[in-house]
Amino acid sequence: MSETSSLFSRNLKKYVGGCHCGAVRFEAELDLSEPLNRCNCTICTKMGGTTTQVPPKTFRVISGAENLGEYRVGDSANFRKFCKRCGVQCFGGGNVEVLGGEFVSINVGCLDGVDLALARIQYWDGRNDNWQAGPGAQPWPLQRA
């Protein structure tokens, strides 16, 4: 979601993924050698996901769009898409200007054949809307000290 994300990478590779039950499938061009993201905002904390962000033009739903539900916090421009059959949150998206505008946020755990144990992780303070601080090497606390 910053200068270290897939949004600006030149080392893109196509990945395919989907939900647990297989009703939703998608593909995206990503650079998984870049750090992946974890955020402490309320939805990310509950979801527990590890994500990477891509421009919308590099992402597409291959099958199962009719099986997708959408969740937003209030009237936020940002959203999560989940499978209405198994409940897995596969991806989301939105628009955060300080992070470069429109994006698709992919739950990397939904990608086929990707081992998250090998990933480098960076942490964001979304709970405090502190995007300008950039990513950190350690998780941000849920509450400010």
PyMOL CGO cylinders between C-alpha atoms (Angstrom):
from pymol import cmd
from pymol.cgo import CYLINDER

trace = [
    CYLINDER, 0.00, 0.00, 0.00, 3.03, 2.22, -0.21, 0.3, 1, 1, 1, 1, 1, 1,
    CYLINDER, 3.03, 2.22, -0.21, 6.14, 2.46, -2.29, 0.3, 1, 1, 1, 1, 1, 1,
    CYLINDER, 6.14, 2.46, -2.29, 6.83, -1.15, -1.26, 0.3, 1, 1, 1, 1, 1, 1,
    CYLINDER, 6.83, -1.15, -1.26, 3.61, -2.68, -2.53, 0.3, 1, 1, 1, 1, 1, 1,
    CYLINDER, 3.61, -2.68, -2.53, 2.55, -4.46, -5.69, 0.3, 1, 1, 1, 1, 1, 1,
    CYLINDER, 2.55, -4.46, -5.69, 0.85, -1.24, -6.83, 0.3, 1, 1, 1, 1, 1, 1,
    CYLINDER, 0.85, -1.24, -6.83, 4.14, -0.03, -8.30, 0.3, 1, 1, 1, 1, 1, 1,
    CYLINDER, 4.14, -0.03, -8.30, 6.15, -3.20, -8.86, 0.3, 1, 1, 1, 1, 1, 1,
    CYLINDER, 6.15, -3.20, -8.86, 7.74, -4.16, -12.14, 0.3, 1, 1, 1, 1, 1, 1,
    CYLINDER, 7.74, -4.16, -12.14, 8.16, -7.85, -11.15, 0.3, 1, 1, 1, 1, 1, 1,
    CYLINDER, 8.16, -7.85, -11.15, 4.59, -8.97, -11.63, 0.3, 1, 1, 1, 1, 1, 1,
    CYLINDER, 4.59, -8.97, -11.63, 3.49, -12.58, -11.93, 0.3, 1, 1, 1, 1, 1, 1,
    CYLINDER, 3.49, -12.58, -11.93, -0.04, -13.89, -12.48, 0.3, 1, 1, 1, 1, 1, 1,
    CYLINDER, -0.04, -13.89, -12.48, -1.58, -15.71, -9.50, 0.3, 1, 1, 1, 1, 1, 1,
    CYLINDER, -1.58, -15.71, -9.50, -4.92, -17.48, -9.28, 0.3, 1, 1, 1, 1, 1, 1,
    CYLINDER, -4.92, -17.48, -9.28, -6.95, -17.95, -6.12, 0.3, 1, 1, 1, 1, 1, 1,
    CYLINDER, -6.95, -17.95, -6.12, -10.36, -18.35, -4.63, 0.3, 1, 1, 1, 1, 1, 1,
    CYLINDER, -10.36, -18.35, -4.63, -12.52, -19.01, -1.64, 0.3, 1, 1, 1, 1, 1, 1,
    CYLINDER, -12.52, -19.01, -1.64, -12.52, -22.21, 0.44, 0.3, 1, 1, 1, 1, 1, 1,
    CYLINDER, -12.52, -22.21, 0.44, -15.44, -23.92, -1.31, 0.3, 1, 1, 1, 1, 1, 1,
    CYLINDER, -15.44, -23.92, -1.31, -14.31, -22.97, -4.84, 0.3, 1, 1, 1, 1, 1, 1,
    CYLINDER, -14.31, -22.97, -4.84, -17.43, -21.00, -5.74, 0.3, 1, 1, 1, 1, 1, 1,
    CYLINDER, -17.43, -21.00, -5.74, -15.36, -17.83, -6.31, 0.3, 1, 1, 1, 1, 1, 1,
    CYLINDER, -15.36, -17.83, -6.31, -12.18, -17.74, -8.40, 0.3, 1, 1, 1, 1, 1, 1,
    CYLINDER, -12.18, -17.74, -8.40, -10.02, -14.76, -9.30, 0.3, 1, 1, 1, 1, 1, 1,
    CYLINDER, -10.02, -14.76, -9.30, -6.65, -13.88, -10.81, 0.3, 1, 1, 1, 1, 1, 1,
    CYLINDER, -6.65, -13.88, -10.81, -4.26, -11.00, -10.30, 0.3, 1, 1, 1, 1, 1, 1,
    CYLINDER, -4.26, -11.00, -10.30, -0.83, -9.82, -11.30, 0.3, 1, 1, 1, 1, 1, 1,
    CYLINDER, -0.83, -9.82, -11.30, 1.26, -9.46, -8.13, 0.3, 1, 1, 1, 1, 1, 1,
    CYLINDER, 1.26, -9.46, -8.13, 4.81, -9.18, -6.88, 0.3, 1, 1, 1, 1, 1, 1,
    CYLINDER, 4.81, -9.18, -6.88, 4.95, -11.42, -3.81, 0.3, 1, 1, 1, 1, 1, 1,
    CYLINDER, 4.95, -11.42, -3.81, 8.65, -10.69, -3.30, 0.3, 1, 1, 1, 1, 1, 1,
    CYLINDER, 8.65, -10.69, -3.30, 7.50, -7.32, -1.90, 0.3, 1, 1, 1, 1, 1, 1,
    CYLINDER, 7.50, -7.32, -1.90, 6.37, -7.15, 1.75, 0.3, 1, 1, 1, 1, 1, 1,
    CYLINDER, 6.37, -7.15, 1.75, 2.77, -8.15, 2.41, 0.3, 1, 1, 1, 1, 1, 1,
    CYLINDER, 2.77, -8.15, 2.41, 0.47, -6.13, 4.65, 0.3, 1, 1, 1, 1, 1, 1,
    CYLINDER, 0.47, -6.13, 4.65, -1.26, -6.54, 7.97, 0.3, 1, 1, 1, 1, 1, 1,
    CYLINDER, -1.26, -6.54, 7.97, -3.42, -3.78, 9.38, 0.3, 1, 1, 1, 1, 1, 1,
    CYLINDER, -3.42, -3.78, 9.38, -4.81, -3.15, 12.86, 0.3, 1, 1, 1, 1, 1, 1,
    CYLINDER, -4.81, -3.15, 12.86, -8.10, -1.53, 11.77, 0.3, 1, 1, 1, 1, 1, 1,
    CYLINDER, -8.10, -1.53, 11.77, -11.21, -3.13, 13.23, 0.3, 1, 1, 1, 1, 1, 1,
    CYLINDER, -11.21, -3.13, 13.23, -12.13, -5.16, 10.12, 0.3, 1, 1, 1, 1, 1, 1,
    CYLINDER, -12.13, -5.16, 10.12, -8.59, -6.36, 9.40, 0.3, 1, 1, 1, 1, 1, 1,
    CYLINDER, -8.59, -6.36, 9.40, -8.11, -7.32, 13.06, 0.3, 1, 1, 1, 1, 1, 1,
    CYLINDER, -8.11, -7.32, 13.06, -11.28, -9.45, 12.97, 0.3, 1, 1, 1, 1, 1, 1,
    CYLINDER, -11.28, -9.45, 12.97, -10.44, -10.94, 9.55, 0.3, 1, 1, 1, 1, 1, 1,
    CYLINDER, -10.44, -10.94, 9.55, -6.83, -11.66, 10.45, 0.3, 1, 1, 1, 1, 1, 1,
    CYLINDER, -6.83, -11.66, 10.45, -5.80, -11.44, 6.82, 0.3, 1, 1, 1, 1, 1, 1,
    CYLINDER, -5.80, -11.44, 6.82, -2.49, -10.83, 5.16, 0.3, 1, 1, 1, 1, 1, 1,
    CYLINDER, -2.49, -10.83, 5.16, -2.97, -8.71, 2.06, 0.3, 1, 1, 1, 1, 1, 1,
    CYLINDER, -2.97, -8.71, 2.06, -1.34, -7.13, -0.93, 0.3, 1, 1, 1, 1, 1, 1,
    CYLINDER, -1.34, -7.13, -0.93, -2.74, -4.31, -3.00, 0.3, 1, 1, 1, 1, 1, 1,
    CYLINDER, -2.74, -4.31, -3.00, -2.92, -4.04, -6.78, 0.3, 1, 1, 1, 1, 1, 1,
    CYLINDER, -2.92, -4.04, -6.78, -4.41, -1.60, -9.28, 0.3, 1, 1, 1, 1, 1, 1,
    CYLINDER, -4.41, -1.60, -9.28, -7.94, -2.66, -10.32, 0.3, 1, 1, 1, 1, 1, 1,
    CYLINDER, -7.94, -2.66, -10.32, -6.78, -3.19, -13.92, 0.3, 1, 1, 1, 1, 1, 1,
    CYLINDER, -6.78, -3.19, -13.92, -4.53, -6.10, -12.83, 0.3, 1, 1, 1, 1, 1, 1,
    CYLINDER, -4.53, -6.10, -12.83, -7.32, -8.03, -11.06, 0.3, 1, 1, 1, 1, 1, 1,
    CYLINDER, -7.32, -8.03, -11.06, -10.32, -9.94, -12.33, 0.3, 1, 1, 1, 1, 1, 1,
    CYLINDER, -10.32, -9.94, -12.33, -12.93, -12.38, -11.06, 0.3, 1, 1, 1, 1, 1, 1,
    CYLINDER, -12.93, -12.38, -11.06, -12.71, -15.49, -13.24, 0.3, 1, 1, 1, 1, 1, 1,
    CYLINDER, -12.71, -15.49, -13.24, -15.86, -17.20, -11.99, 0.3, 1, 1, 1, 1, 1, 1,
    CYLINDER, -15.86, -17.20, -11.99, -18.46, -16.98, -9.27, 0.3, 1, 1, 1, 1, 1, 1,
    CYLINDER, -18.46, -16.98, -9.27, -19.15, -13.24, -9.22, 0.3, 1, 1, 1, 1, 1, 1,
    CYLINDER, -19.15, -13.24, -9.22, -22.78, -14.12, -8.45, 0.3, 1, 1, 1, 1, 1, 1,
    CYLINDER, -22.78, -14.12, -8.45, -21.57, -15.83, -5.25, 0.3, 1, 1, 1, 1, 1, 1,
    CYLINDER, -21.57, -15.83, -5.25, -19.94, -12.69, -3.88, 0.3, 1, 1, 1, 1, 1, 1,
    CYLINDER, -19.94, -12.69, -3.88, -21.38, -10.62, -1.07, 0.3, 1, 1, 1, 1, 1, 1,
    CYLINDER, -21.38, -10.62, -1.07, -20.05, -7.24, -0.02, 0.3, 1, 1, 1, 1, 1, 1,
    CYLINDER, -20.05, -7.24, -0.02, -19.37, -5.70, 3.37, 0.3, 1, 1, 1, 1, 1, 1,
    CYLINDER, -19.37, -5.70, 3.37, -18.59, -2.05, 4.14, 0.3, 1, 1, 1, 1, 1, 1,
    CYLINDER, -18.59, -2.05, 4.14, -18.06, -0.31, 7.44, 0.3, 1, 1, 1, 1, 1, 1,
    CYLINDER, -18.06, -0.31, 7.44, -20.71, 2.43, 7.41, 0.3, 1, 1, 1, 1, 1, 1,
    CYLINDER, -20.71, 2.43, 7.41, -20.48, 4.58, 4.31, 0.3, 1, 1, 1, 1, 1, 1,
    CYLINDER, -20.48, 4.58, 4.31, -16.79, 3.87, 3.70, 0.3, 1, 1, 1, 1, 1, 1,
    CYLINDER, -16.79, 3.87, 3.70, -15.51, 3.84, 0.13, 0.3, 1, 1, 1, 1, 1, 1,
    CYLINDER, -15.51, 3.84, 0.13, -13.60, 0.69, 1.07, 0.3, 1, 1, 1, 1, 1, 1,
    CYLINDER, -13.60, 0.69, 1.07, -15.19, -2.75, 0.97, 0.3, 1, 1, 1, 1, 1, 1,
    CYLINDER, -15.19, -2.75, 0.97, -14.62, -6.50, 1.40, 0.3, 1, 1, 1, 1, 1, 1,
    CYLINDER, -14.62, -6.50, 1.40, -15.95, -9.18, -0.93, 0.3, 1, 1, 1, 1, 1, 1,
    CYLINDER, -15.95, -9.18, -0.93, -16.76, -12.56, 0.56, 0.3, 1, 1, 1, 1, 1, 1,
    CYLINDER, -16.76, -12.56, 0.56, -18.15, -15.86, -0.72, 0.3, 1, 1, 1, 1, 1, 1,
    CYLINDER, -18.15, -15.86, -0.72, -21.83, -16.18, 0.20, 0.3, 1, 1, 1, 1, 1, 1,
    CYLINDER, -21.83, -16.18, 0.20, -21.41, -19.98, 0.44, 0.3, 1, 1, 1, 1, 1, 1,
    CYLINDER, -21.41, -19.98, 0.44, -18.34, -20.44, 2.65, 0.3, 1, 1, 1, 1, 1, 1,
    CYLINDER, -18.34, -20.44, 2.65, -17.88, -16.91, 4.05, 0.3, 1, 1, 1, 1, 1, 1,
    CYLINDER, -17.88, -16.91, 4.05, -14.22, -16.47, 3.10, 0.3, 1, 1, 1, 1, 1, 1,
    CYLINDER, -14.22, -16.47, 3.10, -13.16, -12.87, 2.46, 0.3, 1, 1, 1, 1, 1, 1,
    CYLINDER, -13.16, -12.87, 2.46, -11.14, -13.24, -0.75, 0.3, 1, 1, 1, 1, 1, 1,
    CYLINDER, -11.14, -13.24, -0.75, -10.49, -9.61, -1.64, 0.3, 1, 1, 1, 1, 1, 1,
    CYLINDER, -10.49, -9.61, -1.64, -11.68, -6.08, -1.19, 0.3, 1, 1, 1, 1, 1, 1,
    CYLINDER, -11.68, -6.08, -1.19, -10.97, -2.67, -2.54, 0.3, 1, 1, 1, 1, 1, 1,
    CYLINDER, -10.97, -2.67, -2.54, -11.61, 0.99, -2.35, 0.3, 1, 1, 1, 1, 1, 1,
    CYLINDER, -11.61, 0.99, -2.35, -9.92, 4.31, -2.56, 0.3, 1, 1, 1, 1, 1, 1,
    CYLINDER, -9.92, 4.31, -2.56, -7.40, 5.77, -0.11, 0.3, 1, 1, 1, 1, 1, 1,
    CYLINDER, -7.40, 5.77, -0.11, -5.81, 8.86, -1.67, 0.3, 1, 1, 1, 1, 1, 1,
    CYLINDER, -5.81, 8.86, -1.67, -2.80, 8.99, 0.66, 0.3, 1, 1, 1, 1, 1, 1,
    CYLINDER, -2.80, 8.99, 0.66, -1.96, 5.43, -0.47, 0.3, 1, 1, 1, 1, 1, 1,
    CYLINDER, -1.96, 5.43, -0.47, -2.29, 6.10, -4.18, 0.3, 1, 1, 1, 1, 1, 1,
    CYLINDER, -2.29, 6.10, -4.18, -6.05, 6.07, -4.85, 0.3, 1, 1, 1, 1, 1, 1,
    CYLINDER, -6.05, 6.07, -4.85, -8.08, 3.11, -6.11, 0.3, 1, 1, 1, 1, 1, 1,
    CYLINDER, -8.08, 3.11, -6.11, -6.90, -0.38, -5.22, 0.3, 1, 1, 1, 1, 1, 1,
    CYLINDER, -6.90, -0.38, -5.22, -7.88, -4.02, -4.90, 0.3, 1, 1, 1, 1, 1, 1,
    CYLINDER, -7.88, -4.02, -4.90, -6.74, -5.66, -1.66, 0.3, 1, 1, 1, 1, 1, 1,
    CYLINDER, -6.74, -5.66, -1.66, -6.15, -9.39, -2.05, 0.3, 1, 1, 1, 1, 1, 1,
    CYLINDER, -6.15, -9.39, -2.05, -6.24, -11.81, 0.87, 0.3, 1, 1, 1, 1, 1, 1,
    CYLINDER, -6.24, -11.81, 0.87, -2.96, -13.60, 0.06, 0.3, 1, 1, 1, 1, 1, 1,
    CYLINDER, -2.96, -13.60, 0.06, -4.12, -16.67, 1.99, 0.3, 1, 1, 1, 1, 1, 1,
    CYLINDER, -4.12, -16.67, 1.99, -6.68, -17.19, -0.79, 0.3, 1, 1, 1, 1, 1, 1,
    CYLINDER, -6.68, -17.19, -0.79, -4.01, -17.54, -3.50, 0.3, 1, 1, 1, 1, 1, 1,
    CYLINDER, -4.01, -17.54, -3.50, -3.28, -21.06, -4.73, 0.3, 1, 1, 1, 1, 1, 1,
    CYLINDER, -3.28, -21.06, -4.73, 0.12, -22.45, -3.73, 0.3, 1, 1, 1, 1, 1, 1,
    CYLINDER, 0.12, -22.45, -3.73, 1.37, -19.43, -1.77, 0.3, 1, 1, 1, 1, 1, 1,
    CYLINDER, 1.37, -19.43, -1.77, 3.12, -20.16, 1.54, 0.3, 1, 1, 1, 1, 1, 1,
    CYLINDER, 3.12, -20.16, 1.54, 2.59, -17.22, 3.91, 0.3, 1, 1, 1, 1, 1, 1,
    CYLINDER, 2.59, -17.22, 3.91, 5.29, -18.60, 6.23, 0.3, 1, 1, 1, 1, 1, 1,
    CYLINDER, 5.29, -18.60, 6.23, 7.84, -17.43, 3.63, 0.3, 1, 1, 1, 1, 1, 1,
    CYLINDER, 7.84, -17.43, 3.63, 6.45, -13.90, 3.33, 0.3, 1, 1, 1, 1, 1, 1,
    CYLINDER, 6.45, -13.90, 3.33, 7.86, -10.65, 4.65, 0.3, 1, 1, 1, 1, 1, 1,
    CYLINDER, 7.86, -10.65, 4.65, 5.19, -8.69, 6.52, 0.3, 1, 1, 1, 1, 1, 1,
    CYLINDER, 5.19, -8.69, 6.52, 4.78, -4.94, 7.06, 0.3, 1, 1, 1, 1, 1, 1,
    CYLINDER, 4.78, -4.94, 7.06, 2.26, -3.44, 9.47, 0.3, 1, 1, 1, 1, 1, 1,
    CYLINDER, 2.26, -3.44, 9.47, -0.15, -0.51, 9.05, 0.3, 1, 1, 1, 1, 1, 1,
    CYLINDER, -0.15, -0.51, 9.05, -1.95, 1.62, 11.64, 0.3, 1, 1, 1, 1, 1, 1,
    CYLINDER, -1.95, 1.62, 11.64, -5.37, 1.72, 9.99, 0.3, 1, 1, 1, 1, 1, 1,
    CYLINDER, -5.37, 1.72, 9.99, -7.20, 1.73, 13.31, 0.3, 1, 1, 1, 1, 1, 1,
    CYLINDER, -7.20, 1.73, 13.31, -6.01, 5.29, 13.90, 0.3, 1, 1, 1, 1, 1, 1,
    CYLINDER, -6.01, 5.29, 13.90, -6.28, 6.30, 10.22, 0.3, 1, 1, 1, 1, 1, 1,
    CYLINDER, -6.28, 6.30, 10.22, -2.52, 6.80, 10.45, 0.3, 1, 1, 1, 1, 1, 1,
    CYLINDER, -2.52, 6.80, 10.45, -1.69, 5.89, 6.84, 0.3, 1, 1, 1, 1, 1, 1,
    CYLINDER, -1.69, 5.89, 6.84, 0.79, 8.75, 6.48, 0.3, 1, 1, 1, 1, 1, 1,
    CYLINDER, 0.79, 8.75, 6.48, 3.06, 7.02, 9.03, 0.3, 1, 1, 1, 1, 1, 1,
    CYLINDER, 3.06, 7.02, 9.03, 3.72, 4.32, 6.45, 0.3, 1, 1, 1, 1, 1, 1,
    CYLINDER, 3.72, 4.32, 6.45, 4.40, 0.68, 7.17, 0.3, 1, 1, 1, 1, 1, 1,
    CYLINDER, 4.40, 0.68, 7.17, 6.22, -0.52, 10.25, 0.3, 1, 1, 1, 1, 1, 1,
    CYLINDER, 6.22, -0.52, 10.25, 8.34, -3.58, 10.92, 0.3, 1, 1, 1, 1, 1, 1,
    CYLINDER, 8.34, -3.58, 10.92, 6.33, -4.41, 14.08, 0.3, 1, 1, 1, 1, 1, 1,
    CYLINDER, 6.33, -4.41, 14.08, 2.56, -4.58, 14.63, 0.3, 1, 1, 1, 1, 1, 1,
    CYLINDER, 2.56, -4.58, 14.63, 0.93, -1.33, 15.73, 0.3, 1, 1, 1, 1, 1, 1,
    CYLINDER, 0.93, -1.33, 15.73, -0.86, -1.50, 19.09, 0.3, 1, 1, 1, 1, 1, 1,
    CYLINDER, -0.86, -1.50, 19.09, -4.65, -1.62, 18.99, 0.3, 1, 1, 1, 1, 1, 1,
    CYLINDER, -4.65, -1.62, 18.99, -4.76, 1.47, 21.21, 0.3, 1, 1, 1, 1, 1, 1,
    CYLINDER, -4.76, 1.47, 21.21, -2.41, 4.41, 21.33, 0.3, 1, 1, 1, 1, 1, 1,
    CYLINDER, -2.41, 4.41, 21.33, -0.33, 4.59, 24.50, 0.3, 1, 1, 1, 1, 1, 1,
]
cmd.load_cgo(trace, "trace")
